[in-house]
Amino acid sequence: MFSIFARIYSTWIGILLIASLALFVAVTLANDYRFKRMSDPLLDSAAQFVQQGYQRQDTEERRQSWLELVSTLTGSSWQSVPGTLEAPEYNEVDWINETVQLKHPLSDQQALSVTISDWEHLATGLGLLVTNELSLVPVPDREQRLAELNAKFNVEVQRLGWRNADLGFVLERELENGQVVLNRDNALKQFFVYVPAGSEQALRLGPFKEFVWLTPNMTVILLLGFLCVTALALWLVLRPLQYRLTRMTRAIDAIAETVEAPDLPEKKTDALNGMWHHIQSMAQRLIQMAEQSQQLNQAVSHDLKTPLARMQFALAMLDPDAPLTKQLQEDVRELEQLIDELLLYHQLSQRKPGTGREHDTPYCFVSDELTALVNRMNQENGNIELVLDPINRASIAAHHWRRLCRNLISNALHYGHGQTRVTLTAHAPNLVLTVEDNGSGFLGLSLIHAIKPFVRGDKARNLSHKGHGMGLALVATLVEHYQGELSVGRSALGGARVTVALPALPDQLPMTS
């Protein structure tokens, strides 16, 4: 069995490793895309300002000086490289280190190349570039230029009085001293950049979003993904095992139907096949025991009933009025009844419930049979109250129905105190037979214990006329054979109540007399 669990664990670990790798790749691709989207407004705006300033320079020396100045302001190295670009290109996006490598068009034969990792420094540098851009136009035109910048770039720029910006004393002092300040909102994961722009005036850029790799939405997606992968892994690991167990179950069921021990076609050398070999060995032993039991049944039928017939013939030759003769005849009849019940009990016990009835009478007229039986037993034993519903047929063999009713009524007469009631009612789709008496009842005896063969005694209530203990066991076997229900309880008469429910045929024929 260890090999099966070792294979399950190893497969499970392998699937989890593969799933973890797949989830990591998915998270990496998703966060690379998210980080690019987050950084694009800031980086693209900065690149355009650098491009405009580069193109305004008239000499190569001044252009290189401009790039060095911009690199100092933004904290990143801006370089011109040979190449022709029509649109910006992201050559590398690393969300773990929050790094982006960008190439941006510069001129017909040149391109800007920059690697950004310090985004706060880039944002403050962008604020200085905006201030520089505004300083290139006359003062009356600066508001118009500011509106043009807002319309052109993806970063919002506003002029406001920093005294009313809720910056705090320290940031206000820094603005008053001409420094660029950064105001962070940790709750919203964003920040603003403030650049001094005159007397108690500042340019505010932003908001700039900080990158958060695990958002609530991504948490839900990852959880759902993990649950889906776990369910898939369980299905992949357990489905082959379930398939093999299902085949073993079907093979075990086939033993009862075919009385053979089938062999599984697979030849795997693991614990399941070892278990199956043990089941096969047990099935062979059970089949041999069943065959021996059947042989014993045949031997009892032949070897006991033949001497009984000779004894009955010999007793018929004796004086019928002699007390000993009557006692011997009664003992022989009781022995013959016991043998018949044992043979019938064994015969029905060997069959699967609900099968084998095609060899019996397909139905019987239960009301007629019960009425005739009660009339005969009334003549021999006394008063039996009979209550009948208009039930005609039931799917039970006639001789089995007579045996079932005789055992129940005989037991009630034997253990009762002179009052017996037999009721046959219809409760679709079943018929219900109830036999009651006014005796001592079952005295707390459970149904499971009462239907055991040969259970008898004053305190152990049994349905056998002379007390040999096979009556209720045979009734229970007959009820199970015809897929009915048997129950015992306390009667309204004060004694025992035995109830049998059997399937009734749906098409009712006229009652016969």
N, C-alpha and C positions, 0 to 999 in steps of 0.2 A: 504493500500500500504506500510505502514511502516513495517509491519511484513515481507514482501518480502525482502525489503532492509536490514532489521536487519538480516535475515537469510543469505543473500548474504554476508554481511560484516562479520558476525561471521564465516561462512564457509571459507571465504577468509583469515581471520586472522588465523584460525586453520590450513589451508593448508600452509600458510607462516611460521607458527611456526614449523610445521613438516618439511617443506622444509629447514628451517634454521638449524634445528637440524641435518637433513641428510647431509647438506653441511658442517656443523661443524665436524661431524664424518668423512666425506670424507677428509676434509682438515687435520684433526688430523692424520688419517692413512697415508695419503700421506706425510705429513711433518715428521712423525715418521720415515718412510722409508727413506726419503731424508736425515734426520739428522743422521740416522745410517750410510748411505752410505758415508756421508761427514766425520764423525768422525772415521770410521773404519780404514783408513790407519794410522792415527796418533796413535790411541789407540792400534791397533794390533802391531805396531812396538814397542811402549813403553812396552807392555806386554811381547813381546819376549825378549827384552833386560833384563827386570826384571827376566824372567824365566831363561835365561842363567846365569845371575849373581847369582841367587839363587842356581842353580845347581853346580856352582863352589865352593860354600862354603862347608867345610867339617864337620862342627858341627852345631847343632841346634841353639846354641847361635849366631854363626856368621851369620846363615841364617836370624834370627830375626833382627839382627843388619843391615843386608843388606836391609831388607824390610823397616826398619825405616829410613835408609838413603835415599832410593828411594822415600819414602813418603814425606820426607822433600824436595827433589829435584823437585818433580812433583806437590807438593801442594795437593796431594790426598793420602788417606790412603790405602796402599796395605797390604792385609792380606792373610795368607794361611789358607784355610779351608779344612776340610775333604771332599773327593769326588773324583770321577774318571770321567774325561771328555776326549772325543776324539777330540772335536773342541770347539772353543770359543762359549759362550752363552751370549746373551743379555737378561738379566732378566727384564730390565726396560729402556725404551727410552722415554724421556719427552722433546719434542722439544720446548715447551713453556719456561721451565726453563733451556733448553740446558743441560740436565743432562742425563748421561748414566750409568747404572749399568752393569758391565761385570764380567763374570767368565771365566778364561783362564786356560788351562791345565798347571800344575806345575810339578807333578811327578805321579807315578802310583797311589798313594792314596791321593794326595793333589791337590788343585786347588787354583789359585789366585782369589781373590775377590776385586773389586775396584769400587768406584763410582766417576765419573769424572764430575765436573761442571766448573772448571777453566781450560779452554783449552789453554790459552796462557801460564799459568804456566806449564802445561803438556808439551807444545812444547819446552819451555826453558829447562825443565828437560830432555827431550829426547835428546836435543843437548849435555847436559853434559854426558848422558849415552853413546852417540856415541863417545865423546872424551875419556871417560874412556875405551871403547872397543878398541880404537886405541892405547891407551897407554899400552895395555897388549902385544903388539907385538913389535918387534924391529923396529927402525926407518926406515931401508931400506924396510921393509915389509908393512909399513903402507899404501902406495898407493894401493898395492894389496888388503889389507884388506878393504880399503875404497871401492874399486870396488866390492868386495864380498858383502859388506853391501848394496850397491846400487842395486845389483842384487837380494838380498834376501828380502829386505824390500820394502814397498810401499811408502817410503818417500825418495825423492831425496836429496842426500848430495853431496856438491861440496866444494872443497878447492879453495880459491881465495884470491887475495890481497884486503883487505878491503879499501885501499886508493882509489881504482877505482870503488867502489861499489855504489857511490852516496849516502852515508849514512848520510851525514851532519856532521857538526862539533861536535855536542853533542854526537851522537852515536859513532863517531870515537874516541872521548876522552874516552868514556866508554869502548870500545873495547881495547884501549891502556892500560887502567887500569885493564884489565883482567876480565871485566864483560861480561855476556851474554846479548845481546841486541836484541830487537824485532823491525823490520822495517815494518810498516803497509802501505798498499796501499788502501786508502779508495775508490778510484774510482773503482777498481776491486774487492773490498771486499775480500782481502787476505793479508797475512803477511808472512814474512820470519824471521827465527831465525839465528843469527850470534853468533858463539862461538869462542873465541880466540884460535888460533892454531899455535903459533910461532910468529916470528918477522913479523909484518904487514901482517900476514896470519890469515884467519878465515875459519871456516867451516860454510857453509850456508845450512840450512835445509828448504825445502819448494819448492813451495809455499803451505801454509795451507789455505784452503778456510774458510771464515767466513759464518756462516749460515744466509741465508736470507729467511724468511718464505714465503714471497709473491714475487715471481719472475714474470717477464712479461708473461711467458707462463701460470703460475697459474692464473694470473689476467684474461687472456683471457678465460681460462677454467671456472673460477668462474663466469665470466660475461655470458658466453654461458649457463652455468648451471642454473644461475638465470633466464635468459630469457626463457629457456625451462621449468623451474618450473612454471614461471609466466604464460606462454602460457597454460600449463597443468591445472593450477589452474583456469584460465579463462574458459577453456573448461569444466572442471568439474562443475564449479559453474553455468555457463550460459546455458549449454546444456539442463538440465531439463526445464529451463524456456523457452528456444527456442522451445523445443518440445511441451510444453503446448500452447505457442502462435501459433505455426503452426496448432495444432489441433483446436484452436479457429478460426483461419482464414479459415480453411476448413469447419468448421461448419457454419461460416457466409456465405461462398460461397454457401453452400448447401441450405441456406434459399431462395436464388433467383431461384434455380433450382427446389426445391421440394415444395416451398411455405409453408414450415413448419419450426418451430423453434426447431432444434434438441437439445437434452440434452447431456451434456458431461458425460461420465461414471464416472469420478473421483469425489469424494465428499470431497475435501479438503476445509477447512474453512480459506481461505486467501483472499487477495485483488483481485487476478486474478479471482477466482470463484465469488466474489462479482461483479466484472466487467461483468462477463459472464451473471449473473442473470439480470443485467441492459440491456445487449444486447438482451437477450431473451424477456424481457418485451417490449423493443422497437420494436423487430421483430414482436411480437404479434400485437402491435398497427399498424405497417405498413401493416401487412397481413389483418387486419380488414379494414384499409383504402382502400386497393386494392380491397377487396371484395365489399365494399360499392361503390367504383368507377365502378366496373364491373356491379353491380346492376343498378347504374345510367345510364351506357351505354345501358344496355338492356331496361331500361325504356324510354330513349330518342329514341332509335330505334323503339320502339313499339308505345309510346304515342305521338310522334311528327310526325312520318312519316305517320301514319294512318290519322290524320286530314289533313295533306298536300295532301294526295291522294284524300280525299273528296273535298278539296278546288279545286284541279285540275279538278276533275269531274264536279264541279259546274261551274267553269270558262268555261269549254267546252260547257256548255249549253247557255252561254251568247253570245252576238253579238261579233264575233271575230274582227270586224273592229273598235269597239269602243275604243277610246284612253285609257280609264280607264281599260278596259279589258286587253289590251296589257301590261299596266303597272303592273297590278296585276299578270299576267302570268309571267312577268319578275321577279317580287319580289318573287313569289313562287319558280321559278327555282333557283334563287340565294339562297333562304333559304334552299332548298333541297340540293344544292351543299355544302353549309356550313355544314349541318348535316352530309352528306356523308364524308366530310373531317374530321370533328370532330370524327366520329365513327372510321374511318381508323386510324387517328392519335392516338386515345386512344388504339385501338387494337394493333398497332405496338409498342406503348410505353410500353405495359405490357409484351412484349416478350424480351428475351435476344438477343442482336445482333447476327446474324448468326444462330439462331435456329428457328424452327417452319416452315421452308420453305417446309418441306415434304408434307404439306397440300396444297401448292400452285402449279401452273403450274411449272414444273421443269425448263423450259427455254422458251424464246421467240425469234422470229426473229426480232431483234431490227431495222435493216435497213428497212424492209418492213413496220413494225408498224410506224416508224417515217415518212417514205415517205407518207403513207396513211394519217397520222394525219396532216402533213404540207399541203397536197393537200386540205383537208377539210377546214383547217383554212385559207388557201389562198382565197378560195371562199367566206369566210365570212368577212375577215379582211383586205385583201390587200396583198402586196408583201412580201414574206418571202424567203430569199436566203438559199438554202439547199446545203451543201457540205458533201458528204459521202465517207468514205473509204470502201473497200470491207469487211465489218464485217457482219457475218451471225447471230451467236447466242450469247446470254449472259444468265448468270444464274440469271434471274429475272423474276418474274411472268409478263405475258403480261399486265394484267389490272393495275399492279403497274407501269410498264414502261410507259403505256399510260398516267396515271395520272401524273407521274413525268414530262414527256415531255410537256403535256398540260399546267401544272401550269407554267413551265418556259417560254414557248412560249407566253402564254396569258399575262403574266406579261410584257414581252418585248414589245408586241404589245400595251399594255395599257400605259406603261410609256415611250415608245419610240416616236420618231417623224417621223415615216413612214419607217424606215429602220431597218430590223431585219435579223440577220444571225444565222443559226443553222448549227453547224459543228459536225460530228461524225467521230472520227479518232481512229485508233488502235495503242496502245502503250503497247505491250505485257508486262505483262499478262492482261492488262486492256483495256477497251474501254473508250474513253473520249468524253463526250457530252459537247459542249460549246454553250451557247446561248448569243448573244450580241445584243445591240440596240444602238441607237444614242440619247438617252434621257439624263436626268440630272445625271444619275448614282446614286451611293449610298451616295454621299456627305459625305464621311468619316465615314459612319456607319460601325461598326465592325461586323464580322460574328456572334459572340456570341450574340450580341444584335439583329441582323437582323432575326435570326432563332427562336426568342421567339414567341410563339403564340399571336395573336392579336396585334402585334406591327405594327402600321400604321401611316400614316400622310404624309404631303408633303415632310418633311425632312427625314422621316424614310422609306426607300425603302423596299417594301414587294412584294412577288410574289403572289398576289391575284388579280383576274380579276376585282372585284368590290370593293376591298379594305377592306375585312373583316379580313385580317391579318393572315390567316392560310396557305397561299400558300407555302412560303418558309419554315415554320415550318414543314409542311407535307413532303416537298422534303427532308429536312434534316433528318427526321425520316426514310423515305424510304432508303436513302443512308446509314444511320447507320445500318439499319436492314440487308442490303445486304453487309455490311462490305466494303463500298466504301469510297470515300473522296469527300468533298464539299468545294469549295473555291469561293470567290467573288473578283472582282477587277474592273479595268478600262478597257474599251474596246477600240480597235483601231478605232472604229466608233465614239467615243466620249462619249458614255454612259456607261451602266453597262455591266459587263461580269460575267456570272455564269458558273462554270466548275464543272462537275460531272464525277468522275472516278469510274467505276464498273468492277468487275471481268468478263472477257470473257471466254467462254468455249474454251479449247485448240484445240479440233477437229472441224475444219471448214467444214461445209456442203455447197453444191452448193447454190448459191443465187436463191431465188424464186421470181417470179413476181406476 
